[in-house]
């Protein structure tokens, strides 16, 4: 899981936005529309990142359709401290405005 987290957050272009999604989901479950509003990201961008995170088993989903709620997976919950370390590597990009992808 650590390698997957590194690749998703540090090793790819959308890492900052994926990190923002994961930070939000740590606090509480959200659906895609709620994440779009809270993070001020385009809905389609959020859907893309959720798909990537689901495919890599970093998040899970409950329900279906428009109201599908997303949660951190058990594996991600157990590796959250590792995620925070990796987050430090990309957070400067967000602060400088490079994250709006």
C-alpha positions in Angstrom: 0.0 0.0 0.0 2.9 2.4 0.7 4.1 2.2 -2.8 0.7 2.8 -4.2 0.2 5.8 -2.0 3.5 7.2 -3.0 2.7 6.7 -6.7 -0.7 8.3 -6.4 0.4 11.3 -4.4 4.0 12.0 -5.3 4.6 10.2 -8.6 1.7 11.4 -10.8 0.4 14.7 -12.0 -2.9 14.7 -10.1 -1.3 13.8 -6.8 -2.2 17.1 -5.1 -5.8 16.9 -5.9 -5.9 13.2 -4.9 -4.3 14.2 -1.6 -6.9 16.9 -1.0 -9.7 14.3 -1.6 -8.1 11.9 0.8 -7.7 14.6 3.5 -11.4 15.4 3.1 -12.4 11.8 3.3 -10.4 11.3 6.5 -12.7 13.8 8.2 -16.0 12.3 6.9 -17.6 10.5 3.9 -18.6 12.6 0.9 -20.2 12.0 -2.5 -18.6 13.3 -5.6 -20.7 16.5 -5.8 -20.0 17.4 -2.2 -16.2 16.9 -2.7 -16.4 19.1 -5.8 -18.0 21.9 -3.8 -15.8 21.6 -0.7 -12.6 21.4 -2.7 -13.7 23.8 -5.4 -12.8 21.3 -8.1 -14.7 20.5 -11.3 -17.1 17.6 -10.8 -15.5 15.6 -13.6 -12.1 16.1 -12.1 -13.3 14.8 -8.8 -14.9 11.8 -10.5 -11.7 11.0 -12.4 -9.6 11.0 -9.2 -12.2 9.0 -7.3 -12.0 6.3 -10.0 -8.2 6.2 -9.8 -8.4 6.0 -6.0 -11.0 3.2 -6.1 -9.0 1.2 -8.7 -6.0 1.3 -6.4 -8.1 0.3 -3.3 -7.2 3.5 -1.5 -10.9 4.4 -1.0 -14.2 2.4 -0.9 -17.7 3.3 -1.8 -21.2 2.7 -0.3 -24.5 3.1 -2.0 -24.8 3.7 -5.7 -25.6 6.3 -8.3 -25.4 10.0 -7.7 -25.3 9.7 -3.9 -22.5 7.2 -3.7 -20.5 7.9 -0.6 -16.7 7.5 -0.5 -14.6 6.5 2.5 -10.9 5.8 3.1 -10.2 2.0 2.8 -9.0 0.1 5.8 -5.5 -0.1 4.2 -5.4 3.7 3.7 -6.6 4.3 7.3 -3.8 2.1 8.6 -1.2 3.9 6.4 -2.5 7.5 6.9 0.7 8.6 8.7 2.7 7.5 5.7 0.3 9.5 3.5 0.9 12.6 5.6 4.7 12.2 5.1 4.2 12.0 1.3 1.8 14.9 1.4 4.6 17.2 2.6 6.4 16.4 -0.6 3.6 17.8 -2.8 1.9 20.4 -0.7 4.1 23.2 -1.8 2.7 22.7 -5.3 -0.8 23.3 -4.0 0.2 26.4 -2.1 1.8 27.9 -5.2 -1.4 27.3 -7.3 -0.2 24.4 -9.5 -2.8 22.0 -8.3 -5.9 23.0 -10.3 -5.9 20.2 -12.8 
